[in-house]
Amino acid sequence: MNTQHYIDLENQFGAYNYKPLNVVLTRGEGLWVWDVEGRKYLDFLSAYSAVNQGHCHPKIMQAMIEQARKLTLTSRAFRNDQLGPLYKELCEMTHSHKVLPMNSGAEAVETVIKAVRKWGYKIKGVPENQAEIIVCRNNFHGRTIAIIGFSTDEQYRDGFGPFAPGFKVIPFGDAEALEKAITPNTVGFMAEPIQGEAGVIIPAPGYLGKVREICNRQNVVLILDEIQTGLGRTGKLLAEEHEGIEADVTLIGKALSGGFYPVSAVLSNTDVLGVFMPGDHGSTFGGNPLACAVARTALKVLIEEKMIENAAETGSYFMSRLREIKSSYIKDIRGKGLMIGVELVPEAGGARRFCEQLMAKGMLCKETHDHVIRFAPPLIITKADIDWATERIQAVLTP
């Protein structure tokens, strides 16, 4: 079957809620993926950072196979021998007190909204149904009804209302705006350390430190959505480490399974997750033994194979190579670790055409917000791979 056959099948039978590049992939190994016609590509998106460890990492695959042969699902009606060890390992790695496992990133966000609201009512003393959570403009926390209700992207909201109340939006990177927005009913502030979907927007140094101080002083729960930035992507296990802070609640997902299985988690202090009682929240698949075994190994290889350190080193090298490119199309280059965005001037005609040209040269990446090319390769990339990619990037960005 050729590429067009599979595209036709998707167009005929699938909902039109994505606009992917017209490449049909069938196999992956490490940095590389192959399409149905045998063409080879260097993956510079990593499934939006879900494949930080590289495609089909052999140790994670082996863990999945071994666990699948023994036990895959119990529901949380019973206990399993993988859940407790995952809790312990995650808490030790991240200095967390409690863990609540879910499946997708959006589920983790929904979970923390519930937990922080209940904390506000039961611990802080906010009047019932008056809790407020502050979020940032241009945020991306998922696409459930509750989450899109506090999005500022009109496309995400168009046609889907009415939305849940209880959210207040402020500019990203503005600590003073946070201070002004807090009221006695404010229970939480939720933000991404770096806004990925918005175009790799990085706040000024010191921002998260100021936010941490404000939340401490005002008794507001600081929630950091590290679903994309976490687990090594920025050259630290968690992006919050760049400013030496710890959130009250941290959300992780994507690379938590190395791309093998949907796994996410809410990492929290005891106060916040301690408000949940049996029956308050749950998931049939959340915390299942297969997911836990996969996540435990995905975390282990990140550390043992020094992928986080490699992300810091090669990310810095990649940024330096990109800045060597002399192109009238480039407006800005920004990034941290291996989370990098190249913003183009409007005259460039949008980022997608450059992604299509790079695909033709054997390199896969994706545009975000029309004018930004996002580069986020697996954390196993080498400087030689970056040199190979930079040659192709320079070729397509040189008018």
Buried (B, 14 or more C-beta within 10 A) or exposed (E): EEBEEBBEEEEEEEEEEEEEBEBBBEEBEBBBBBBBEEBEBBBBBBBBBBBBBBBBBEBBBEBBEEBEEEBBEBEBEEEBEBBEEBBEBBBEBBEBBBBBBBBBBBBBBBBBBBBBBBBBBEBBEBEEEBBBBBBBBBBBBBEBEBBBBBBBBEEBBEEEEEBEEBBBBBEBBBBEBBBEBBEEBBBBBBBBBBBBBBBBBBBEEEBBBBBBEBBEEBBBBBBBBBBBBBBBBBBBBBBBBBBEBBBBBBBBBBBBBBBBBBBBBBBBBEBBBBBBEEEEBBBEBBBBBBBBBBBBBBBBBBBEBBBBBBBBBBBBBBBEBBEEBEBEBBBEBBBBBBBBBBBBEEEBEEBBEBBBBBBEBBBBBBBBBEBBBBBBBBBBBEEEBBEBBBEBBBEBBEE
